[in-house]
Each structure stands twice: as C-alpha cells, then as structure tokens.
Amino acid sequence: MTGKGVFMALRSILAAFALLLLAPGNSAVAQEKILHSFKANADPYGSLIFDAAGNLYGTTRSGGTHGAGMVFELMPKAGGGWTEKVLHNFDLNGNDAWAPQAGLIFDTTGNIYGTTTAGGTHTHGTVFELSPKAGGGWTEKVLYDLDSIPYSGLTIDAAGNLYGTTQRGGLYDYGAVFELTPNTDGGLTERVLHSFEKIQGKEGVFPYAGLIFDSLGNLYGTTLGSNNDWGTVFELTPRAGGSWREKLVHNFFPTKQDGRDVYAGVVFDTDGNLYGATQQGGTYGGGKIFQLTPNAGGGWTEEVLHNFMLGTDGFYPQSSVTLDAADNVYGTTPNGGTYGGGTVFELTLGSDGWAEKILYSFGASDKDGYAPQSSLILDAAGNLYGTTAGGGALGGGTVFEIRH
C-alpha cells in the first residue's frame, strides 16, 4: 500500500476537519523547509546520506534524462538554498540498470554503492558503483547482476564486502541474504549467506529491508512475512567454516494487537536494543513501533513503544526508524497526519513511558510534499532530513528538512 493513493483520496476530507480533529498533543510543532522539488514522476523513495562536507545524496526511482531514475547530490549554497547536481542518469539502453528504489552508501575512498530494482542481465536488478573522476564528474559501473529484485540498499563491512537482501530468490525462492566480495579485476563474487525457507515457527520469508551489523559482526534484518505471513526479525551469525547460522529473534504473532508486514529494517541503540516498525497491525491496525531487548539468558523481549491510529495520527510506517544521541526515536509515515499526506514523528521516553509527538504533517498545500517513505537522517544540530515520494512545487516529490 502506497501513501500516494491514500493521500489523494483523503486530503480534501481531512483538511476540512483538521482544526476539529487535531489533538493538542499532536500539533505540528516543527518547521519544514523544502530543499528541492523534483519534476513529475521522479519518485524519490530512498533515504538520504551526507558526505563529510554536508552534501546530501540520494536516488529517484524514475525521472532523469531517460525516465529510468537517477543519482543526485544536493549542495548547500553559501547564502542559503541548495543546488542539485545529477551524478548519473540511468538508461534503458539494455546495458545500464534502472529504477533505484533504496538509498546509497559510501566506502572509505568516496565511492558510492547502491541497488536498482530493474536492469542487468536477468532484468531483476543490479548492484552499481559510482566513482568520482579526477577532473570532476562520476563514472558508473554495474558491478553485479542479481537474479532476484533487491528492494533495499546495501551494508558494507571494514573489508569492503557488500551485503544485502533480495525479496525472492535463494534455494527456495523465499528470499536470500547475499554477500558480494571484491575481486582483483574490479568485479564482485556473490555468495548467498542464507536462503529463507517457510519453516513453521523458525523462519521468516520475503526480506524487504536492508541489514545492519552488531559490534561482533552478526547481521540483523527483517522479513516481510513468516509462516503466518506477519513477519520476523532475524540474526545471522558467522561460523568458523565460513557459513552463517540464521536465528529467529522475533516472530510477529497473528493477533490484532501484534504488528504485521515488516517492510522496515531494524536499528540498534547504545545499549544493544533493537528498534523497528511494522506497517500494519498493532492495537488500532495502523502499525506500530517496537523495541526488542536482549535477555541475559538468551532470547529477546518485545516492548511496543507506539501503536499508530488512523486519521490525524500517522499510520502504515514503511521505513526504518532513526535514533538520536539520547535514544529518542524518529520516523515517517506515508499516510495520516492533519492533512492526510503523512507525518514525521518523534517518540521520547518519560516517567510515564513512551510518548509520541507529530513533528510535521505533510500536505498542507499543493506545493508541500506528501507520502514520505524513506528513513530520516540527522545532522549535527539535530535537524532531520528525508524525502517524500510525491508533491512539491513540480509534483515529483521533495527533499525536506525538519527543524525542531
């Protein structure tokens, strides 16, 4: 379910009743600034990254010179405002990849890596690299053709190995976790670390989100479904012989109160707890934010931090949450809010438990963005940055900043 369709149907109704429905605790208390508006049908779904100079980088799924998506950079101007620079326009010429949906990562030498959901030898997506040229500009190289679609971005380790997921594929066609190791000739060698299988109570299926490492080198991720089609959180642990062992961290249980449909990945706090979101389920059916705490004797304990309601609360979160230095939780929902265009929310822990605050509701005007489907990133001052899949002055989505 995308935010665009729901937004267009609900915006006029919600705007008419906004002042009556908006609770005092859910008022928009932050200032939004649109840093860039994309042309129609650009569809920036992925999250952003900063470089050391404070420039922003991201992708659009469509748009660009050939309508196949692009990689862009936004550079802050000295007097205010931002300048967009297109680093690569993906092409439908049969040689290039296209339709990047996820965010990007840097390696230690400044190369950029990402995935596309189409193109390549098998037409199911690729892993690509953008390398900066000595005299300016960037060179794109398709590093690996995948045989199943990667909807998520990549994770990189200290040795430069890349890790990711495909929603299908693997031995049983229920999805896989893969590793790509650099070769001396500049290519990559793929190794499937785990193929998901539909095993009752022990295995999730259809991983949609990316992966994270813990301090010991274990990988963590989520699956969209499970034997009950509600989703899981899993751990992969490397073994001495080079193989990896999969372990179920949490299996979402098919009750109305538990979450379901885990599109988002998980993140760690400073104490080793995991945080994530389910798109649906929870007490009100609008999804939830959860925390998983490791137990001293093994296993994990789940705590629900917030159950999303329909209406002026956000609902159906699809992206990973973001934590600040104080372990406050930030995220987006592509639906809900005062005007139906989605929200940016904050969860803080107080003496009475976790409290939600809607920092911003999208869709107040035709020039505002709507349907944010990406995770947020923070700058040193605590400002939040993200993308909306639709809206903006040109109708193709936005890059926004939230100051609070």
Sine and cosine of phi, psi and omega as CSV:
sin_phi,cos_phi,sin_psi,cos_psi,sin_omega,cos_omega
0.00,0.00,0.81,-0.59,-0.02,-1.00
-0.98,-0.18,0.38,-0.93,0.00,-1.00
-0.96,0.29,-0.43,0.90,-0.11,-0.99
-0.89,0.46,-0.76,0.65,-0.07,-1.00
-0.90,0.43,-0.69,0.72,0.01,-1.00
-0.91,0.42,-0.64,0.77,-0.02,-1.00
-0.87,0.49,-0.74,0.67,-0.08,-1.00
-0.90,0.43,-0.53,0.85,-0.01,-1.00
-0.97,0.23,-0.52,0.85,-0.15,-0.99
-0.98,-0.21,-0.29,0.96,-0.20,-0.98
-0.88,0.48,-0.71,0.70,-0.06,-1.00
-0.91,0.42,-0.59,0.81,0.02,-1.00
-0.94,0.35,-0.74,0.68,-0.06,-1.00
-0.92,0.39,-0.59,0.80,0.00,-1.00
-0.90,0.43,-0.58,0.81,-0.03,-1.00
-0.92,0.39,-0.51,0.86,-0.05,-1.00
-0.95,-0.32,0.23,0.97,-0.12,-0.99
-0.85,0.53,-0.71,0.70,-0.07,-1.00
-0.93,0.36,-0.46,0.89,0.01,-1.00
-0.99,0.16,-0.57,0.82,-0.12,-0.99
-1.00,0.01,-0.37,0.93,-0.13,-0.99
-0.96,0.27,0.90,-0.43,0.04,-1.00
-0.97,0.24,0.50,-0.87,-0.03,-1.00
-0.84,0.54,-0.61,0.79,-0.05,-1.00
-0.96,0.29,-0.20,0.98,-0.06,-1.00
-0.94,-0.35,0.25,0.97,-0.05,-1.00
-0.94,0.34,0.48,-0.88,0.02,-1.00
-0.95,0.30,0.89,-0.45,-0.12,-0.99
-0.92,-0.40,0.01,1.00,-0.05,-1.00
-0.92,-0.38,0.30,-0.95,0.05,-1.00
-0.98,-0.21,0.79,-0.62,0.05,-1.00
-0.98,-0.19,0.61,-0.80,0.11,-0.99
-0.73,-0.68,0.82,-0.57,0.05,-1.00
-0.99,0.11,0.89,-0.45,-0.03,-1.00
-0.99,0.11,-0.50,0.87,0.00,-1.00
-0.35,-0.94,0.66,-0.75,0.11,-0.99
-0.93,-0.38,0.75,-0.66,-0.02,-1.00
-1.00,-0.04,0.42,-0.91,0.07,-1.00
-0.92,0.39,0.31,-0.95,-0.10,-0.99
-0.79,0.61,0.64,-0.76,0.08,-1.00
0.94,0.35,0.34,0.94,0.06,-1.00
-0.95,0.31,-0.66,0.75,0.09,-1.00
0.86,0.52,0.93,0.36,0.10,-0.99
-0.99,0.17,0.99,-0.11,-0.02,-1.00
-1.00,0.02,-0.48,0.88,-0.18,-0.98
-0.99,0.17,0.27,-0.96,0.06,-1.00
-0.98,0.19,0.21,-0.98,-0.02,-1.00
-0.98,-0.21,0.31,-0.95,0.18,-0.98
-0.71,-0.71,0.47,-0.88,0.11,-0.99
-0.99,-0.15,0.49,-0.87,0.30,-0.95
-0.99,-0.17,-0.02,-1.00,-0.08,-1.00
-0.91,0.41,-0.38,0.93,-0.01,-1.00
-1.00,-0.01,0.00,1.00,0.02,-1.00
1.00,0.02,0.20,0.98,0.09,-1.00
-0.99,0.15,0.53,-0.85,-0.01,-1.00
-0.98,-0.22,0.58,-0.81,0.02,-1.00
-0.74,-0.67,0.57,-0.82,0.02,-1.00
-0.24,-0.97,-0.12,-0.99,-0.03,-1.00
-0.75,-0.67,0.39,-0.92,0.23,-0.97
-0.85,-0.52,0.62,-0.79,-0.06,-1.00
-0.96,0.29,-0.52,0.85,0.02,-1.00
-0.77,-0.63,-0.23,-0.97,0.03,-1.00
0.97,0.23,-0.21,-0.98,-0.11,-0.99
0.99,0.13,-0.06,-1.00,-0.08,-1.00
-0.85,0.52,-0.62,0.79,-0.10,-1.00
-0.95,-0.31,0.07,1.00,-0.01,-1.00
0.95,0.30,0.24,0.97,-0.10,-0.99
-0.94,-0.33,0.15,0.99,-0.02,-1.00
0.98,-0.18,0.20,-0.98,-0.04,-1.00
-0.38,-0.93,0.24,-0.97,0.19,-0.98
-0.94,-0.33,0.77,-0.64,-0.06,-1.00
-0.81,-0.59,0.34,-0.94,0.11,-0.99
-0.79,-0.61,0.67,-0.74,0.12,-0.99
-0.90,-0.43,0.83,-0.56,-0.06,-1.00
-0.92,-0.39,0.80,-0.61,0.01,-1.00
-0.93,0.36,0.68,-0.74,0.04,-1.00
-1.00,0.07,0.45,-0.89,-0.02,-1.00
-0.88,0.47,-0.62,0.79,-0.03,-1.00
-1.00,-0.08,0.18,0.98,-0.06,-1.00
0.95,-0.30,0.39,-0.92,-0.05,-1.00
1.00,0.06,0.10,-1.00,-0.05,-1.00
-0.71,-0.71,0.54,-0.84,0.04,-1.00
-0.93,-0.36,0.78,-0.62,0.04,-1.00
-1.00,0.02,0.64,-0.76,0.10,-0.99
-0.73,-0.69,0.81,-0.59,0.03,-1.00
-1.00,0.07,0.88,-0.48,-0.01,-1.00
-1.00,0.09,-0.53,0.85,0.03,-1.00
-0.37,-0.93,0.73,-0.69,0.17,-0.98
-0.98,-0.18,0.89,-0.45,0.04,-1.00
-0.94,0.34,0.51,-0.86,-0.17,-0.99
-0.83,-0.56,0.54,-0.84,0.06,-1.00
-0.99,-0.11,0.53,0.85,-0.09,-1.00
-1.00,0.09,0.02,1.00,0.00,-1.00
1.00,-0.06,-0.26,0.97,0.01,-1.00
-0.97,-0.23,-0.46,0.89,-0.06,-1.00
-0.99,-0.12,0.20,-0.98,0.16,-0.99
-1.00,-0.03,0.14,-0.99,0.08,-1.00
-0.38,-0.92,0.15,-0.99,0.04,-1.00
0.89,0.46,0.86,0.51,0.13,-0.99
-0.95,0.30,0.75,-0.66,-0.06,-1.00
-0.92,-0.39,-0.40,0.92,-0.10,-1.00
-0.97,-0.24,0.08,-1.00,0.04,-1.00
-0.98,0.22,-0.09,-1.00,-0.12,-0.99
-0.88,-0.47,0.23,-0.97,0.15,-0.99
-0.69,-0.72,0.43,-0.90,0.12,-0.99
-0.98,-0.20,0.49,-0.87,0.28,-0.96
-0.99,-0.13,-0.06,-1.00,-0.12,-0.99
-0.95,0.32,-0.27,0.96,-0.01,-1.00
-0.97,-0.23,0.11,0.99,0.09,-1.00
1.00,-0.07,0.10,0.99,0.12,-0.99
-0.97,0.24,0.51,-0.86,-0.01,-1.00
-0.95,-0.33,0.66,-0.75,0.04,-1.00
-0.80,-0.60,0.54,-0.84,0.04,-1.00
-0.32,-0.95,-0.04,-1.00,0.01,-1.00
-0.82,-0.58,0.40,-0.92,0.16,-0.99
-0.84,-0.55,0.45,-0.89,-0.02,-1.00
-1.00,-0.08,0.03,1.00,0.02,-1.00
-0.50,-0.86,0.24,-0.97,0.00,-1.00
1.00,-0.04,0.00,-1.00,-0.06,-1.00
1.00,0.06,0.09,-1.00,-0.06,-1.00
-0.84,0.54,-0.63,0.78,-0.06,-1.00
-1.00,-0.10,0.00,1.00,-0.01,-1.00
0.88,0.48,0.26,0.96,-0.04,-1.00
-0.95,-0.30,0.18,0.98,0.05,-1.00
0.90,-0.43,0.22,-0.98,-0.11,-0.99
-0.56,-0.83,0.17,-0.99,0.29,-0.96
-0.94,-0.35,0.78,-0.63,-0.05,-1.00
-0.82,-0.58,0.30,-0.95,0.02,-1.00
-0.76,-0.65,0.65,-0.76,0.17,-0.99
-0.89,-0.45,0.85,-0.53,-0.02,-1.00
-0.92,-0.39,0.73,-0.68,0.01,-1.00
-0.95,0.32,0.69,-0.72,0.05,-1.00
-0.99,0.11,0.44,-0.90,-0.02,-1.00
-0.88,0.48,-0.63,0.77,-0.03,-1.00
-1.00,-0.08,0.20,0.98,-0.05,-1.00
0.95,-0.31,0.36,-0.93,-0.05,-1.00
1.00,0.07,0.03,-1.00,-0.08,-1.00
-0.69,-0.73,0.53,-0.85,0.07,-1.00
-0.94,-0.35,0.81,-0.59,0.03,-1.00
-0.99,-0.10,0.60,-0.80,0.06,-1.00
-0.62,-0.78,0.79,-0.61,0.12,-0.99
-0.98,0.20,0.93,-0.37,-0.10,-1.00
-0.99,0.11,-0.56,0.83,-0.07,-1.00
-0.42,-0.91,0.68,-0.73,0.08,-1.00
-0.99,-0.10,0.86,-0.51,0.00,-1.00
-1.00,-0.03,0.46,-0.89,0.00,-1.00
-0.98,-0.19,0.14,0.99,0.11,-0.99
-0.50,-0.87,0.43,-0.90,-0.20,-0.98
-0.96,0.27,0.80,-0.60,0.14,-0.99
-1.00,-0.09,0.93,-0.37,0.02,-1.00
-1.00,0.06,-0.24,0.97,-0.06,-1.00
-0.95,-0.30,0.19,-0.98,0.11,-0.99
-0.99,0.15,-0.23,-0.97,-0.10,-0.99
-0.92,-0.38,0.33,-0.94,0.15,-0.99
-0.85,-0.52,0.61,-0.80,-0.04,-1.00
-0.84,-0.54,0.60,-0.80,0.06,-1.00
-0.98,-0.21,-0.02,-1.00,-0.09,-1.00
-0.91,0.42,-0.40,0.92,0.01,-1.00
-1.00,0.03,-0.02,1.00,0.00,-1.00
1.00,0.04,0.15,0.99,0.08,-1.00
-0.97,0.24,0.61,-0.79,-0.02,-1.00
-0.96,-0.28,0.60,-0.80,-0.03,-1.00
-0.76,-0.65,0.60,-0.80,0.02,-1.00
-0.29,-0.96,-0.07,-1.00,-0.02,-1.00
-0.77,-0.64,0.45,-0.89,0.21,-0.98
-0.84,-0.54,0.65,-0.76,-0.09,-1.00
-0.93,0.37,-0.59,0.81,0.09,-1.00
-0.90,-0.44,-0.22,-0.97,0.00,-1.00
0.99,0.11,-0.20,-0.98,-0.15,-0.99
0.99,0.15,-0.06,-1.00,-0.07,-1.00
-0.90,0.44,-0.51,0.86,-0.14,-0.99
-0.91,-0.42,0.06,1.00,-0.02,-1.00
0.89,0.45,0.48,0.88,0.10,-1.00
-0.94,-0.34,0.23,0.97,0.02,-1.00
0.95,-0.31,0.29,-0.96,-0.08,-1.00
-0.46,-0.89,0.38,-0.92,0.22,-0.98
-0.95,-0.32,0.78,-0.62,-0.06,-1.00
-0.85,-0.53,0.39,-0.92,0.11,-0.99
-0.83,-0.55,0.69,-0.72,0.07,-1.00
-0.88,-0.47,0.87,-0.49,-0.06,-1.00
-0.96,-0.28,0.78,-0.63,-0.01,-1.00
-0.89,0.45,0.66,-0.75,0.10,-1.00
-0.99,-0.14,0.27,-0.96,0.03,-1.00
-0.92,0.39,-0.39,0.92,0.00,-1.00
-1.00,0.05,0.07,1.00,0.02,-1.00
1.00,-0.10,-0.13,0.99,0.04,-1.00
-1.00,0.03,-0.17,-0.99,-0.01,-1.00
-0.75,-0.66,0.56,-0.83,0.13,-0.99
-0.95,-0.32,0.80,-0.60,-0.03,-1.00
-1.00,-0.03,0.62,-0.78,0.16,-0.99
-0.70,-0.72,0.79,-0.62,0.05,-1.00
-0.99,0.13,0.91,-0.42,-0.02,-1.00
-0.98,0.18,-0.51,0.86,0.03,-1.00
-0.38,-0.93,0.72,-0.69,0.15,-0.99
-0.96,-0.27,0.83,-0.55,-0.03,-1.00
-0.98,0.22,0.60,-0.80,-0.04,-1.00
-0.69,-0.72,0.59,-0.80,-0.06,-1.00
-0.99,0.16,1.00,0.04,-0.01,-1.00
-0.92,-0.39,0.82,-0.58,-0.09,-1.00
-0.81,0.59,0.89,-0.46,0.13,-0.99
0.97,0.24,-0.01,1.00,-0.10,-1.00
-0.82,-0.58,-0.17,0.99,-0.19,-0.98
-0.52,-0.85,0.69,-0.72,0.16,-0.99
-1.00,-0.03,0.16,-0.99,0.02,-1.00
-0.66,-0.75,0.40,-0.92,0.09,-1.00
0.88,0.47,0.92,0.40,0.08,-1.00
-0.92,0.38,0.75,-0.66,-0.04,-1.00
-0.93,-0.37,-0.55,0.83,-0.09,-1.00
-1.00,-0.07,0.11,-0.99,0.02,-1.00
-0.99,0.11,-0.17,-0.98,-0.13,-0.99
-0.87,-0.50,0.35,-0.94,0.15,-0.99
-0.71,-0.70,0.44,-0.90,0.09,-1.00
-0.99,-0.14,0.51,-0.86,0.28,-0.96
-0.99,-0.11,-0.04,-1.00,-0.08,-1.00
-0.94,0.35,-0.26,0.97,-0.02,-1.00
-0.99,-0.12,-0.03,1.00,0.00,-1.00
1.00,-0.03,0.18,0.98,0.09,-1.00
-0.99,0.10,0.54,-0.84,0.01,-1.00
-0.98,-0.20,0.61,-0.80,0.04,-1.00
-0.78,-0.63,0.58,-0.81,0.03,-1.00
-0.33,-0.94,-0.13,-0.99,-0.02,-1.00
-0.74,-0.67,0.35,-0.94,0.16,-0.99
-0.86,-0.52,0.58,-0.81,0.00,-1.00
-0.92,0.39,-0.58,0.82,-0.02,-1.00
-0.79,-0.61,0.00,-1.00,0.04,-1.00
-0.42,-0.91,-0.24,-0.97,0.06,-1.00
-0.89,0.46,-0.41,0.91,0.07,-1.00
-0.98,-0.21,0.08,1.00,0.00,-1.00
0.89,0.46,0.53,0.85,0.02,-1.00
-0.92,-0.39,-0.29,0.96,0.09,-1.00
0.96,-0.28,0.28,-0.96,-0.04,-1.00
-0.58,-0.82,0.25,-0.97,0.30,-0.95
-0.91,-0.42,0.73,-0.68,-0.07,-1.00
-0.78,-0.63,0.30,-0.96,0.07,-1.00
-0.80,-0.60,0.66,-0.75,0.14,-0.99
-0.89,-0.46,0.82,-0.57,-0.05,-1.00
-0.91,-0.40,0.80,-0.60,0.03,-1.00
-0.94,0.34,0.62,-0.78,0.03,-1.00
-0.94,-0.34,0.26,-0.96,-0.12,-0.99
-0.84,0.54,-0.59,0.80,-0.06,-1.00
-0.99,0.13,0.03,1.00,0.01,-1.00
0.98,-0.22,-0.18,0.98,0.04,-1.00
-1.00,0.09,0.12,-0.99,0.01,-1.00
-0.80,-0.59,0.63,-0.77,0.01,-1.00
-0.96,-0.28,0.79,-0.61,0.03,-1.00
-1.00,-0.02,0.66,-0.75,-0.01,-1.00
-0.69,-0.73,0.71,-0.70,0.01,-1.00
-0.98,0.19,0.87,-0.50,0.05,-1.00
-1.00,0.08,-0.68,0.73,0.02,-1.00
-0.43,-0.90,0.70,-0.71,0.06,-1.00
-0.92,-0.40,0.90,-0.43,-0.01,-1.00
-0.95,0.32,0.78,-0.63,-0.19,-0.98
-1.00,-0.07,0.65,-0.76,-0.09,-1.00
-0.96,0.28,0.94,0.33,0.19,-0.98
-0.81,-0.59,0.30,-0.95,-0.02,-1.00
-0.90,0.44,-0.51,0.86,-0.07,-1.00
-0.98,0.22,-0.44,0.90,-0.02,-1.00
-1.00,0.07,0.30,-0.95,0.01,-1.00
-0.98,0.18,0.23,-0.97,0.07,-1.00
-0.45,-0.89,0.29,-0.96,0.04,-1.00
0.88,0.47,0.99,0.17,-0.09,-1.00
-1.00,-0.08,1.00,0.02,0.08,-1.00
-0.98,0.17,-0.45,0.89,-0.12,-0.99
-1.00,0.02,0.47,-0.88,0.15,-0.99
-0.99,0.12,-0.07,-1.00,0.01,-1.00
-0.91,-0.41,0.36,-0.93,0.05,-1.00
-0.72,-0.70,0.42,-0.91,0.03,-1.00
-0.99,-0.13,0.51,-0.86,0.26,-0.97
-0.99,-0.15,-0.06,-1.00,-0.09,-1.00
-0.94,0.33,-0.27,0.96,0.01,-1.00
-0.99,-0.15,0.05,1.00,0.02,-1.00
1.00,0.02,0.20,0.98,0.09,-1.00
-1.00,0.10,0.52,-0.85,0.02,-1.00
-0.98,-0.21,0.61,-0.79,0.04,-1.00
-0.80,-0.60,0.58,-0.81,0.02,-1.00
-0.31,-0.95,-0.06,-1.00,-0.04,-1.00
-0.68,-0.73,0.55,-0.83,0.20,-0.98
-0.93,-0.37,0.63,-0.78,-0.09,-1.00
-0.94,0.34,-0.60,0.80,-0.02,-1.00
-0.76,-0.65,-0.10,-0.99,-0.04,-1.00
0.99,0.16,-0.34,-0.94,-0.11,-0.99
0.99,0.15,-0.02,-1.00,-0.10,-1.00
-0.86,0.51,-0.61,0.79,-0.11,-0.99
-0.94,-0.34,0.02,1.00,0.04,-1.00
1.00,0.08,-0.01,1.00,-0.06,-1.00
-0.99,-0.11,0.17,0.99,-0.06,-1.00
1.00,-0.10,0.10,-0.99,-0.05,-1.00
-0.44,-0.90,0.28,-0.96,0.18,-0.98
-0.95,-0.32,0.75,-0.66,-0.07,-1.00
-0.80,-0.60,0.35,-0.94,0.11,-0.99
-0.81,-0.59,0.68,-0.73,0.09,-1.00
-0.90,-0.44,0.85,-0.53,-0.05,-1.00
-0.94,-0.33,0.79,-0.61,0.02,-1.00
-0.94,0.35,0.70,-0.71,0.03,-1.00
-1.00,0.07,0.50,-0.87,-0.02,-1.00
-0.87,0.49,-0.60,0.80,-0.03,-1.00
-1.00,-0.08,0.20,0.98,-0.04,-1.00
0.96,-0.28,0.36,-0.93,-0.03,-1.00
0.99,0.12,0.05,-1.00,-0.05,-1.00
-0.70,-0.71,0.53,-0.85,0.04,-1.00
-0.93,-0.38,0.78,-0.63,-0.01,-1.00
-1.00,-0.03,0.66,-0.75,0.15,-0.99
-0.78,-0.63,0.73,-0.69,0.04,-1.00
-1.00,0.02,0.85,-0.52,-0.02,-1.00
-1.00,0.03,-0.55,0.84,0.01,-1.00
-0.34,-0.94,0.70,-0.72,0.16,-0.99
-0.97,-0.25,0.85,-0.53,-0.03,-1.00
-0.98,0.19,0.64,-0.76,0.08,-1.00
-0.96,-0.27,0.36,-0.93,0.09,-1.00
-0.97,0.25,0.27,-0.96,0.02,-1.00
1.00,-0.07,-0.73,-0.68,-0.12,-0.99
-0.97,0.26,-0.28,0.96,0.22,-0.97
-0.97,0.25,0.44,-0.90,0.12,-0.99
-0.93,0.36,0.31,-0.95,0.09,-1.00
-0.39,-0.92,0.29,-0.96,-0.04,-1.00
0.86,0.50,0.82,0.57,0.04,-1.00
-0.91,0.42,0.70,-0.71,-0.05,-1.00
-0.90,-0.45,-0.22,0.98,-0.12,-0.99
-0.92,-0.39,0.29,-0.96,0.03,-1.00
-0.93,0.38,0.47,-0.89,0.07,-1.00
-0.99,0.11,0.23,-0.97,0.01,-1.00
-0.80,-0.60,0.65,-0.76,0.01,-1.00
-0.93,-0.37,0.60,-0.80,0.14,-0.99
-1.00,-0.08,-0.10,-1.00,-0.07,-1.00
-0.90,0.43,-0.39,0.92,0.02,-1.00
-1.00,-0.08,0.16,0.99,-0.03,-1.00
0.89,0.45,0.45,0.89,0.27,-0.96
-0.95,0.31,0.53,-0.85,-0.13,-0.99
-0.95,-0.31,0.75,-0.66,0.02,-1.00
-0.81,-0.58,0.52,-0.85,0.03,-1.00
-0.22,-0.98,-0.03,-1.00,0.01,-1.00
-0.80,-0.60,0.43,-0.90,0.21,-0.98
-0.79,-0.61,0.67,-0.74,-0.01,-1.00
-0.99,0.17,-0.14,0.99,-0.04,-1.00
-0.77,-0.64,0.26,-0.96,0.08,-1.00
0.99,0.13,-0.28,-0.96,-0.13,-0.99
1.00,0.05,0.06,-1.00,-0.07,-1.00
-0.84,0.54,-0.61,0.79,-0.10,-0.99
-0.93,-0.37,0.10,0.99,0.06,-1.00
0.99,0.13,0.04,1.00,-0.07,-1.00
-1.00,-0.10,0.15,0.99,-0.02,-1.00
0.98,-0.21,0.10,-0.99,-0.12,-0.99
-0.61,-0.79,0.30,-0.95,0.36,-0.93
-0.92,-0.39,0.80,-0.60,-0.07,-1.00
-0.83,-0.56,0.33,-0.94,0.05,-1.00
-0.75,-0.66,0.68,-0.73,0.11,-0.99
-0.89,-0.47,0.81,-0.58,0.02,-1.00
-0.83,-0.56,0.56,-0.83,-0.01,-1.00
-1.00,-0.08,0.85,-0.53,0.04,-1.00
-0.83,-0.55,-0.18,-0.98,-0.03,-1.00
-0.91,0.41,-0.41,0.91,0.00,-1.00
-0.98,-0.20,0.29,0.96,-0.02,-1.00
0.98,-0.19,-0.32,-0.95,-0.07,-1.00
-1.00,0.09,0.70,-0.71,0.01,-1.00
-0.84,-0.54,0.67,-0.74,0.03,-1.00
-0.99,-0.13,0.60,-0.80,0.14,-0.99
-0.73,-0.68,0.79,-0.62,0.11,-0.99
-0.99,0.16,0.93,-0.38,-0.01,-1.00
-0.98,0.19,-0.57,0.82,-0.01,-1.00
-0.40,-0.91,0.66,-0.76,0.10,-0.99
-0.93,-0.37,0.82,-0.58,-0.04,-1.00
-1.00,0.10,0.43,-0.90,0.13,-0.99
0.99,-0.15,0.28,0.96,-0.03,-1.00
-0.92,0.39,-0.43,0.90,0.02,-1.00
-0.62,-0.78,0.19,-0.98,0.01,-1.00
-0.92,0.38,-0.33,0.94,-0.01,-1.00
-1.00,-0.05,-0.14,0.99,0.04,-1.00
-0.98,0.20,0.40,-0.92,0.11,-0.99
-0.97,0.24,0.24,-0.97,0.13,-0.99
-0.47,-0.88,0.29,-0.96,0.01,-1.00
0.87,0.49,0.87,0.49,0.11,-0.99
-0.94,0.34,0.83,-0.56,-0.03,-1.00
-0.86,-0.52,0.19,0.98,-0.02,-1.00
-0.94,-0.34,0.28,-0.96,0.16,-0.99
-0.96,0.29,0.24,-0.97,0.02,-1.00
-0.98,-0.22,0.42,-0.91,0.17,-0.98
-0.81,-0.58,0.42,-0.91,-0.04,-1.00
-0.93,-0.37,0.60,-0.80,0.20,-0.98
-1.00,-0.09,-0.03,-1.00,-0.08,-1.00
-0.90,0.43,-0.41,0.91,0.00,-1.00
-1.00,0.02,-0.01,1.00,0.01,-1.00
1.00,0.03,0.16,0.99,0.08,-1.00
-0.97,0.22,0.52,-0.85,-0.08,-1.00
-0.96,-0.28,0.60,-0.80,-0.01,-1.00
-0.75,-0.67,0.61,-0.80,0.02,-1.00
-0.26,-0.97,-0.14,-0.99,0.00,-1.00
-0.80,-0.60,0.46,-0.89,0.20,-0.98
-0.91,-0.42,0.62,-0.78,-0.06,-1.00
-0.96,0.28,-0.38,0.93,-0.02,-1.00
-0.68,-0.74,0.09,-1.00,0.07,-1.00
1.00,0.10,-0.30,-0.95,-0.10,-1.00
1.00,0.01,0.16,-0.99,-0.07,-1.00
-0.88,0.47,-0.47,0.88,-0.05,-1.00
-0.95,-0.30,-0.02,1.00,0.14,-0.99
1.00,0.06,0.01,1.00,-0.08,-1.00
-0.95,-0.30,0.25,0.97,-0.04,-1.00
0.97,-0.26,0.15,-0.99,-0.11,-0.99
-0.63,-0.78,0.28,-0.96,0.35,-0.94
-0.94,-0.34,0.78,-0.62,-0.10,-0.99
-0.80,-0.60,0.34,-0.94,0.11,-0.99
-0.81,-0.58,0.69,-0.73,0.07,-1.00
-0.89,-0.45,0.87,-0.49,0.08,-1.00
-0.97,-0.24,0.76,-0.64,-0.02,-1.00
-0.57,-0.82,0.00,0.00,0.00,0.00
